[in-house]
Amino acid sequence: MINRRNFLITASGIITAATLPSALAKSLNKANNKELPNKNTVRQEYINKIGDYFLVRSEDGLARLKLESVENGRQYEGLENFRLVFSSKTKKIPENTYSVTHLASLSTHKINIIPSQSIEDRFVASFCLLA
């Protein structure tokens, strides 16, 4: 014989078990759809560093580059397409992938840098990233 107390405990357990997965799914969907309020794109982070110096390390030694500009590339939905234009008065840098350190923040990234074909002492790094 089932008394009222056992019936209520069992029924509330069943209801909780049945609704918990959908409640969790709804809260996860809300969390996933929220945009981060101040999320900078990679392009915007480099725009904020225009005029700053970067240290380029290679087998041949070190070179100091100054970020002169960030140029927009063709824009596609879901992609960040841009170029970084650096200048250097120290030495020639051949096309290669380098460890590049931002001297103000000491953050280091691997970047493929090529010499500009139109302007001497200028170097270009092109990016096409998923946004």
C-alpha positions in Angstrom: 0.0 0.0 0.0 1.4 3.4 -1.0 0.8 6.2 1.4 0.5 9.9 0.4 4.1 10.8 1.5 5.8 8.1 -0.6 3.6 9.0 -3.6 4.6 12.7 -3.4 8.3 11.9 -3.0 8.2 9.5 -5.9 6.2 11.8 -8.2 8.4 14.9 -7.5 11.5 12.8 -8.2 10.0 11.7 -11.6 9.0 15.2 -12.5 12.5 16.6 -11.6 14.2 13.9 -13.6 12.0 14.5 -16.6 12.4 18.3 -16.6 16.1 18.7 -15.6 17.6 17.8 -19.0 15.5 20.4 -20.8 16.2 23.0 -18.2 19.9 22.4 -18.5 19.7 22.5 -22.3 17.9 25.8 -22.2 20.4 27.4 -19.9 23.3 26.1 -22.0 21.7 27.6 -25.2 21.3 30.9 -23.5 25.0 30.9 -22.4 26.2 29.9 -25.9 24.2 32.6 -27.6 25.6 35.4 -25.5 28.2 37.6 -27.2 31.2 38.6 -25.2 30.7 42.3 -24.5 34.3 43.5 -25.3 35.7 40.8 -27.5 38.2 42.3 -29.8 38.9 40.7 -33.1 42.5 39.9 -34.0 42.5 42.7 -36.6 41.3 45.2 -33.9 44.0 44.0 -31.5 46.7 44.8 -34.2 45.0 48.2 -35.0 45.5 49.0 -31.3 49.3 48.2 -31.7 49.9 50.5 -34.7 53.2 52.4 -34.1 54.5 49.7 -31.7 57.6 47.7 -32.1 58.0 44.0 -32.6 61.1 41.8 -32.2 61.6 39.2 -35.0 63.8 36.2 -34.2 65.3 34.0 -36.8 68.4 31.8 -37.3 70.2 34.9 -38.7 69.6 36.9 -35.5 67.2 39.6 -34.4 65.4 42.4 -36.2 63.1 45.1 -34.9 59.9 45.9 -36.9 57.5 48.8 -36.4 53.8 48.1 -37.2 52.9 50.9 -39.7 49.4 50.0 -40.7 46.7 47.3 -40.8 45.1 47.1 -44.2 41.7 45.5 -44.8 41.4 42.6 -47.3 38.3 41.3 -49.1 35.6 40.9 -46.5 33.7 37.6 -46.3 31.1 36.6 -43.7 32.8 34.7 -40.9 36.3 35.6 -42.0 38.8 38.2 -40.9 41.0 39.1 -43.9 43.7 41.8 -43.3 47.4 42.6 -43.8 50.0 44.0 -41.4 52.5 46.3 -42.9 55.8 46.6 -41.0 58.9 48.8 -41.5 62.5 48.1 -40.6 65.6 50.1 -40.9 67.9 47.5 -39.4 68.3 44.8 -42.0 66.7 42.8 -44.8 64.4 40.0 -43.7 63.8 37.1 -46.1 60.4 35.5 -46.5 59.9 33.1 -43.7 57.8 32.2 -40.7 59.2 34.0 -37.6 58.6 34.2 -33.9 57.4 37.7 -33.5 57.2 39.3 -30.0 55.2 42.5 -29.3 57.7 44.5 -27.2 55.1 46.3 -25.0 53.1 43.2 -24.0 55.8 40.5 -24.6 53.2 38.3 -26.4 54.8 36.1 -29.0 53.2 34.6 -32.2 54.4 32.7 -35.2 53.8 35.0 -38.3 54.8 34.5 -41.9 56.5 37.7 -43.1 57.4 38.5 -46.7 59.2 41.6 -48.0 57.1 44.1 -49.8 57.5 44.0 -53.6 56.7 47.7 -54.0 58.4 49.5 -51.1 61.9 48.9 -49.8 62.2 48.4 -46.0 58.6 47.3 -45.8 57.3 43.8 -44.8 53.9 42.3 -45.0 52.1 39.6 -43.1 48.7 38.5 -44.4 45.9 37.0 -42.3 42.7 35.2 -43.2 41.1 33.9 -40.0 37.8 32.4 -39.0 35.8 35.0 -37.1 
